[in-house]
Amino acid sequence: MSWIYLIIAGMMEVGFTFCLGKTKTGTGTVLYLWWMGFLVALALSMYFMARAARTIPLSTVYPVWTGIGAIGAVLVGIFFFNEPASFWRIFFLTTLIISIIGLKML
């Protein structure tokens, strides 16, 4: 169950990254709603990460959480915010994924 908590925490990190990106274009009430989404996703991310850290070593939890968030943030940027999907971005994203898998295997 702890790994599920950790995956949820990582997905919430992706969620708050998306909300943060949307605050750049929001105005008025829409802006406040994106900020509320950011804060809710942030709080849920921290909660689920803390739950995962009860049984998984913190030296594994934090890098995996950060990795999920980093991978998700890059993908959100590419698919939702028109950021470039260059060869080197994809290359280093792939090395990050391989590193996360390596940590899990150890």
Secondary structure, DSSP 8 states (H G I E B T S, - for coil): -HHHHHHHHHHHHHHHHHHHHHTTT--HHHHHHHHHHHHHHHHHHHHHHHHHTTTS-HHHHHHHHHHHHHHHHHHHHHHHS-----HHHHHHHHHHHHHHHHHHH-
